[in-house]
Amino acid sequence: MENIVATGHRDGEGSAEEFSLNDLDVKDGCTKAALAAALMIAAPIALSSIVRERFAGSLTPHDLEVLSDFVLYAVIVGLAVTIAAFLYGGYRKGTRSRLSFGIVTGILIVLYSFTVLVAGGLTPVLSDIGLELDMTYVALLISYASVIVVFGAFGDYIESRKKWKASSKAAKAGPGGNGG
């Protein structure tokens, strides 16, 4: 019979150990965070700078305010995505922590796409400079990309869970396999 009553989990596996910061791989976390920061923070800042430089004569004061808000929203929500991506990348495949932060990262990417691109009012600014681009469609494309992130997190979890559990049990057993 499985020991579900004592620990609340099957076979004595505790989810608290899966969220331990001691198991965080900073190098892998930084890699995912750097990618997220480049896409979610640096790219919008660069885009805003390019639009301000190239189309300075076509932009109204309202357009400049919208671009400033666009950058502010990108930095705030992008920072949340970057932190979640760091945690997603830092935990080992097969852990609930990696799965959880993969799902959180996907949700934050959807939030980012609609908050920054759609609610930020960027479409009229782009129209003022001659670009007819509905940012709702761009946000939907980014949202589809976040689905890939979530499916990737589930795939990692399903594929690597047994391997992680075996290595976790071996680490608990210690040298010689006698339980320490």
Secondary structure as UniProt FT lines:
FT   TURN            5..7
FT   HELIX           10..12
FT   HELIX           15..18
FT   HELIX           21..23
FT   HELIX           26..37
FT   HELIX           38..42
FT   HELIX           43..54
FT   TURN            55..58
FT   HELIX           61..90
FT   TURN            93..94
FT   HELIX           96..112
FT   HELIX           113..118
FT   TURN            119..121
FT   HELIX           122..128
FT   TURN            129..130
FT   HELIX           135..173
FT   HELIX           175..177
//
